[in-house]
Amino acid sequence: MSENWRKAGWAGAAIGVIAAGAAAGVAVERITVGRGIRMKARLALDAAGDYGSLRGTEGVCRAEDGTELYHETDELPPAPPGKKRRLRRSSPAAGTTVVFCHGYCLGQDSWHFQRAALRGVVRAVYWDQRSHGRSARGLAQADGEPVTIDQLGRDLKAVIDATAPEGPLVLVGHSMGGMTVMALAEQFPELVRDRVIGVALVGTSSGRLDQVTYGLPSVGQGAVRRILPGVLRALGSQVELVEKGRRATADLFAGMIKLYSFGSRDVDPGVARFAERLIEATPIDVVAEFYPAFQAHDKTAALQRFADIPVTVIAGDRDMIIPAEHSVSIKEALPAADLVVLENTGHLMMLERPDIVTGLLTDLLARTGAVPAPTNVGAHGRSTAGSTAQPGG
C-alpha cells in the first residue's frame, strides 16, 4: 500500500500543479535539507506572512443549479464630511465595481496584493469559483454533469446580480477567470454592451489549450494528451489515496509550483509558499472535474464583445501553463487592446510581479474613468520595470 501511495503522490502532485500553474520539476536545492527542517520552514512562512488574510463584506449567492458561490465586497469608505469624491456623480464611471475572477485551483485570495493596493480606491468584488475556495462543490457535478466554461460564465452573472446589480463594471480575470469573463460576454452580450467599461485578461487564453505543451519535449506531448484525461479520472476516483500521497510528497509539490508558477528564481519564499497553499487546497477530484473544460474552450468569437471598450492583456514570457502566444492571439482579435508581456515571469504573475500587475490594472481603471488619474494605490503601485508593452490602436 505504501508503494501505491508513493505513486499516487507523484501523479497527484504532477496533475494538481499542472492544473493551477505548476506541472513537473523538483526543487533541487531542497535535496540536502532534512524533511523535518523543511516542514518547520513551511510552517514558519505560513505564520510570518499575512498573504490571503484580507477580508471584505461576506455574501453567498446561488448559481442556476443551486451551487452556493461565496463572494466578498470591498466597499469604498464614506467621503469625509464636507468633502466630495474626485469623480463627479454625473460621470459615466461613477459607482464602478471591479469584479476579480481567479484561476483554476486557486481562489479569490490569489489577488491578495492587488486587493491590498486597491482598497479604498475602488469598489471591488472577489469571489471563489464553484468547487474552489469557500464556494460549495458544484451541484451539477455531484449529479454527474461535466463542468463547462459556459457554466462558469453563468456563475459570474449570478455573482454580479448579487453584488453589483447596477452601475458600471470592470472585469478582471486570471487564467480560468479570464475564460469565465469571455463566457459571460458570449452569453450575456447586453450586459457587456450596457455596463462593462473595461476588461483585464491576465495570463489567459481564448482557445487552443489542447495544444499547450507545458514545456514538455515534443516526443512526449502526444502521449500526455492521450493519457492525461484517463489519468485524471482515475485519480479523481481515489481522492483519499491521492491526497495522502500528495501530502507525503510535499517537497516535490513545492518544487513543481515554484518551477511552473514563477518565471524568476528570486521569488519571495513567503509568496511561493502562499501559492503552494492555494494550490494544495484544491482536491484532486476537483482538478479532474475541471480539466476537460479547458480542452473544449474556444471563445475567440466572444472577444469581439470587448472591441469597443478598453482592454488590457497581460502575459508572462515564461508562462508554460498558458504561454504568451495566447495573449498575442487575443491582441490580434482585439487590435485596440493593450498587450503587456512581463519579462522573466510565469503563470502566477499577480503574485510574482504584484507592483506591475497592480499598476497596469490601475492604469486601466484610470482609462475607463473608474478612478482619477493619476491615482496613488499605495504599497503595490505602478512599476514599469521588466515588461514589454504593445499599446493598442
Sequence and secondary structure as in RCSB ss.txt:
>XXXX:A:sequence
MSENWRKAGWAGAAIGVIAAGAAAGVAVERITVGRGIRMKARLALDAAGDYGSLRGTEGVCRAEDGTELYHETDE
LPPAPPGKKRRLRRSSPAAGTTVVFCHGYCLGQDSWHFQRAALRGVVRAVYWDQRSHGRSARGLAQADGEPVTID
QLGRDLKAVIDATAPEGPLVLVGHSMGGMTVMALAEQFPELVRDRVIGVALVGTSSGRLDQVTYGLPSVGQGAVR
RILPGVLRALGSQVELVEKGRRATADLFAGMIKLYSFGSRDVDPGVARFAERLIEATPIDVVAEFYPAFQAHDKT
AALQRFADIPVTVIAGDRDMIIPAEHSVSIKEALPAADLVVLENTGHLMMLERPDIVTGLLTDLLARTGAVPAPT
NVGAHGRSTAGSTAQPGG
>XXXX:A:secstr
 HHHHHHHHHHHHHHHHHHHT  S   GGGTTS HHHHHHHHHHHHHH  TT    EEEEEE TT  EEEEEEE 
     TT   SS TTSTTTT EEEEE  TT  GGGGHHHHHHHTTTSEEEEE  TTSTTS   HHHHTT    HH
HHHHHHHHHHHHH SSS EEEEEETHHHHHHHHHHHH HHHHHHHEEEEEEES  SB GGG  TT  HHHHHHHH
HHHHHHHHHHHT HHHHHHHHHHTHHHHHHHHHHHH SSS   HHHHHHHHHHHHTS HHHHHHHHHHHHH B T
GGGGGGTTS EEEEEETT SSS HHHHHHHHHHSTTSEEEEETT  S HHHHSHHHHHHHHHHHHHHHTSS SS 
  GGG    TTEEEE   
